[in-house]
Amino acid sequence: MSTSQQDQWAQWLLQRRHGGDPEKHKVMLQRLAPIRDQVLQHARLQPGETLLDVGCGDGLIAFAALPLVGEQGRVIFSDISQDLLDHCQSLAQQMDVLERCQFIRASANNLQEAIPDHAVDAVTTRSVLIYVPEKQLAFHEFYRVLKPGGRLSIFEPINRLSFPEPPDRFFGYDVTPIIPLAQKLKLRRYGGNQSSTYSPMMDFGEQDLVTCAEKAGFTEIHLTLNMDIVPGTHAQNSTSQKLGWEAFLKSSPNPLAPTLEELIQYALTPEEATQFTNYLRPLVETGQQIHRLAVAYLWAVK
């Protein structure tokens, strides 16, 4: 199946997330590796156990869990995207681990038809609840499927630190001289609403995660919050700069968002697009972005 025929979740993870740039994809996977490792560390997997990875995506966490549960263990890949499940199943076959994997199509807040009560030793998720409106139901489902003593380990970005951006910022770049153009793009991107409560991606904070876990029945709950505001990297050689701009232009920040290239085509006239590009491209290529990031790790025991 070609990328264009896949659903939006598979298209994003396998292509649009990194703008089709293999180098950016490689760097992205390197940045995700510590997150994966920390989620698995908090899950405390043992040989012979069963892990349910909810929202498995391209298998980042699930495949790394296989050596931890060993030959007698099992990993359940769960996702709402059949295309991503097919992708993971193909990888599992290539890796000769298919017999230790199970693939189910289900949403985080409705696992009832796929997973019985007290069926797994651990549940993991990474950047899944930001797409789930009914977060409390998801936590109830996580609790339900866990065995007594089972562990939950999740990672979620806390987008309230970054959004909504002030008028003079666009993806972290200072766009003071072209604020009217940036505002046009923002209006197109957000449909006229940049409120922190308009979307499941921005309607919660770290305390809400703790509250959801406690209401679900978890009695041992831990959470760490990491917050960083840092300047971008310095400019590299011209080839890297060109690739960086093209990847930036053709990538989208999440599966539900358009790429910058699409935004420009939809919202700006050709003259405005040229003005916007001429201003922003040098900032991107010389690393003038201010990165604002907050992420939460929560782990709990049933």
DRENMI-93361 format. One record per residue (C-alpha): residue in three letters; residue number from 0; x, y, z. Coordinates in steps of 0.2 Angstrom, whole numbers, plus 5000, padded with zeros to 4 digits. Layout:
<banus>
Ala;NUM;X;Y;Z
...
</banus>
This chain:
<banus>
Met;0;5000;5000;5000
Ser;1;5007;5017;4995
Thr;2;5008;5031;5009
Ser;3;4995;5041;5000
Gln;4;4982;5026;5002
Gln;5;4985;5025;5021
Asp;6;4975;5033;5035
Gln;7;4980;5049;5042
Trp;8;4989;5041;5057
Ala;9;5000;5030;5047
Gln;10;5003;5044;5034
Trp;11;5009;5055;5048
Leu;12;5020;5042;5057
Leu;13;5028;5035;5042
Gln;14;5030;5051;5031
Arg;15;5022;5068;5036
Arg;16;5030;5068;5054
His;17;5047;5070;5046
Gly;18;5042;5078;5029
Gly;19;5049;5063;5020
Asp;20;5067;5067;5025
Pro;21;5077;5051;5030
Glu;22;5089;5062;5040
Lys;23;5076;5071;5050
His;24;5068;5054;5053
Lys;25;5084;5047;5060
Val;26;5086;5061;5071
Met;27;5068;5060;5077
Leu;28;5070;5042;5082
Gln;29;5086;5046;5091
Arg;30;5076;5059;5101
Leu;31;5062;5047;5105
Ala;32;5074;5033;5111
Pro;33;5076;5041;5129
Ile;34;5057;5043;5130
Arg;35;5054;5025;5125
Asp;36;5067;5019;5137
Gln;37;5060;5028;5152
Val;38;5042;5022;5148
Leu;39;5049;5005;5148
Gln;40;5059;5007;5164
His;41;5043;5013;5173
Ala;42;5034;4998;5167
Arg;43;5046;4986;5175
Leu;44;5043;4972;5163
Gln;45;5049;4955;5168
Pro;46;5052;4939;5158
Gly;47;5036;4930;5154
Glu;48;5025;4945;5156
Thr;49;5012;4952;5144
Leu;50;5013;4970;5139
Leu;51;4998;4980;5131
Asp;52;5005;4995;5121
Val;53;4990;5006;5118
Gly;54;4992;5017;5103
Cys;55;5007;5007;5097
Gly;56;5010;5017;5081
Asp;57;5025;5011;5072
Gly;58;5030;5000;5086
Leu;59;5043;5011;5095
Ile;60;5039;5004;5113
Ala;61;5031;4988;5108
Phe;62;5046;4981;5099
Ala;63;5058;4987;5112
Ala;64;5048;4978;5125
Leu;65;5050;4961;5117
Pro;66;5068;4957;5123
Leu;67;5062;4962;5141
Val;68;5047;4950;5141
Gly;69;5058;4936;5133
Glu;70;5054;4921;5124
Gln;71;5039;4916;5135
Gly;72;5032;4934;5136
Arg;73;5020;4942;5124
Val;74;5017;4960;5118
Ile;75;5000;4966;5112
Phe;76;5001;4980;5099
Ser;77;4985;4990;5100
Asp;78;4980;5005;5089
Ile;79;4965;5013;5080
Ser;80;4975;5012;5064
Gln;81;4974;4996;5054
Asp;82;4987;5002;5043
Leu;83;4999;5004;5057
Leu;84;4995;4987;5064
Asp;85;4998;4980;5047
His;86;5015;4989;5046
Cys;87;5020;4982;5063
Gln;88;5014;4965;5059
Ser;89;5025;4965;5043
Leu;90;5040;4971;5054
Ala;91;5037;4958;5067
Gln;92;5037;4944;5053
Gln;93;5053;4951;5046
Met;94;5061;4951;5064
Asp;95;5055;4933;5067
Val;96;5045;4938;5082
Leu;97;5027;4936;5076
Glu;98;5023;4922;5087
Arg;99;5026;4933;5102
Cys;100;5015;4947;5096
Gln;101;4996;4950;5095
Phe;102;4988;4964;5085
Ile;103;4972;4972;5090
Arg;104;4962;4987;5083
Ala;105;4955;4997;5097
Ser;106;4954;5014;5105
Ala;107;4962;5018;5121
Asn;108;4945;5022;5129
Asn;109;4937;5006;5123
Leu;110;4947;4990;5125
Gln;111;4932;4980;5131
Glu;112;4929;4969;5115
Ala;113;4948;4966;5113
Ile;114;4955;4964;5130
Pro;115;4947;4955;5145
Asp;116;4948;4960;5163
His;117;4965;4957;5172
Ala;118;4973;4951;5156
Val;119;4990;4960;5156
Asp;120;5005;4964;5167
Ala;121;5008;4981;5161
Val;122;5001;4995;5150
Thr;123;5011;5008;5141
Thr;124;5006;5023;5130
Arg;125;5016;5037;5122
Ser;126;5008;5053;5116
Val;127;4991;5044;5115
Leu;128;4980;5053;5127
Ile;129;4982;5070;5118
Tyr;130;4970;5062;5105
Val;131;4958;5055;5117
Pro;132;4943;5066;5122
Glu;133;4937;5054;5136
Lys;134;4954;5053;5145
Gln;135;4945;5047;5161
Leu;136;4937;5032;5152
Ala;137;4955;5027;5145
Phe;138;4962;5027;5163
His;139;4947;5016;5168
Glu;140;4951;5004;5154
Phe;141;4970;5004;5158
Tyr;142;4965;4999;5176
Arg;143;4953;4986;5171
Val;144;4964;4976;5159
Leu;145;4979;4976;5172
Lys;146;4981;4961;5184
Pro;147;4982;4965;5202
Gly;148;5000;4973;5205
Gly;149;5000;4977;5186
Arg;150;5009;4993;5181
Leu;151;5004;5008;5170
Ser;152;5017;5019;5162
Ile;153;5013;5033;5150
Phe;154;5021;5048;5142
Glu;155;5011;5064;5137
Pro;156;5016;5081;5131
Ile;157;5008;5095;5141
Asn;158;5005;5107;5127
Arg;159;4999;5121;5138
Leu;160;5017;5127;5139
Ser;161;5018;5130;5121
Phe;162;5000;5135;5115
Pro;163;4992;5146;5111
Glu;164;5007;5155;5104
Pro;165;5008;5174;5106
Pro;166;5005;5184;5089
Asp;167;5024;5187;5087
Arg;168;5028;5168;5087
Phe;169;5025;5155;5074
Phe;170;5032;5137;5078
Gly;171;5043;5146;5090
Tyr;172;5051;5158;5078
Asp;173;5050;5177;5080
Val;174;5039;5183;5066
Thr;175;5036;5201;5072
Pro;176;5039;5209;5055
Ile;177;5026;5198;5046
Ile;178;5013;5196;5060
Pro;179;4998;5198;5048
Leu;180;5004;5183;5037
Ala;181;5008;5172;5052
Gln;182;4990;5176;5059
Lys;183;4982;5171;5043
Leu;184;4991;5154;5044
Lys;185;4986;5152;5062
Leu;186;4968;5156;5058
Arg;187;4968;5142;5045
Arg;188;4977;5130;5056
Tyr;189;4966;5132;5071
Gly;190;4950;5136;5062
Gly;191;4949;5153;5071
Asn;192;4951;5145;5089
Gln;193;4968;5144;5098
Ser;194;4960;5141;5115
Ser;195;4969;5129;5126
Thr;196;4952;5120;5129
Tyr;197;4947;5118;5111
Ser;198;4956;5101;5108
Pro;199;4960;5085;5117
Met;200;4978;5090;5114
Met;201;4977;5105;5125
Asp;202;4963;5102;5137
Phe;203;4973;5095;5151
Gly;204;4988;5097;5162
Glu;205;4999;5086;5173
Gln;206;4988;5087;5188
Asp;207;4973;5080;5177
Leu;208;4983;5065;5173
Val;209;4986;5061;5191
Thr;210;4968;5064;5195
Cys;211;4962;5053;5181
Ala;212;4974;5039;5188
Glu;213;4967;5041;5205
Lys;214;4949;5041;5200
Ala;215;4952;5025;5190
Gly;216;4958;5016;5206
Phe;217;4977;5017;5206
Thr;218;4983;5019;5223
Glu;219;5002;5021;5220
Ile;220;5005;5035;5207
His;221;5020;5044;5202
Leu;222;5023;5058;5190
Thr;223;5038;5068;5184
Leu;224;5036;5084;5174
Asn;225;5050;5090;5163
Met;226;5049;5108;5156
Asp;227;5062;5116;5145
Ile;228;5063;5133;5135
Val;229;5079;5133;5125
Pro;230;5085;5141;5109
Gly;231;5087;5131;5093
Thr;232;5103;5123;5086
His;233;5116;5134;5076
Ala;234;5117;5133;5057
Gln;235;5125;5119;5049
Asn;236;5132;5117;5031
Ser;237;5121;5122;5017
Thr;238;5116;5105;5012
Ser;239;5109;5102;5029
Gln;240;5100;5119;5029
Lys;241;5092;5115;5012
Leu;242;5086;5098;5018
Gly;243;5080;5106;5035
Trp;244;5069;5119;5026
Glu;245;5061;5106;5015
Ala;246;5058;5094;5029
Phe;247;5051;5109;5039
Leu;248;5040;5114;5025
Lys;249;5033;5097;5021
Ser;250;5031;5090;5039
Ser;251;5016;5092;5051
Pro;252;5016;5093;5070
Asn;253;5003;5080;5073
Pro;254;4992;5068;5062
Leu;255;4977;5080;5063
Ala;256;4987;5096;5057
Pro;257;4992;5101;5039
Thr;258;5010;5104;5034
Leu;259;5016;5121;5033
Glu;260;5017;5119;5014
Glu;261;4998;5115;5014
Leu;262;4995;5130;5026
Ile;263;5004;5142;5014
Gln;264;4995;5136;4999
Tyr;265;4978;5137;5007
Ala;266;4980;5154;5017
Leu;267;4992;5165;5007
Thr;268;4992;5173;4990
Pro;269;5008;5169;4979
Glu;270;5015;5186;4984
Glu;271;5012;5183;5002
Ala;272;5019;5166;5002
Thr;273;5035;5172;4994
Gln;274;5036;5186;5007
Phe;275;5033;5173;5021
Thr;276;5046;5161;5015
Asn;277;5059;5174;5012
Tyr;278;5058;5179;5030
Leu;279;5055;5162;5039
Arg;280;5067;5151;5029
Pro;281;5083;5159;5035
Leu;282;5077;5158;5053
Val;283;5074;5139;5051
Glu;284;5090;5136;5042
Thr;285;5100;5145;5056
Gly;286;5091;5137;5070
Gln;287;5083;5153;5077
Gln;288;5068;5144;5085
Ile;289;5064;5145;5103
His;290;5059;5127;5109
Arg;291;5046;5127;5122
Leu;292;5042;5109;5128
Ala;293;5033;5101;5143
Val;294;5031;5083;5145
Ala;295;5025;5071;5159
Tyr;296;5029;5054;5163
Leu;297;5016;5045;5174
Trp;298;5017;5028;5181
Ala;299;5006;5019;5193
Val;300;5002;5002;5201
Lys;301;4986;4993;5202
</banus>
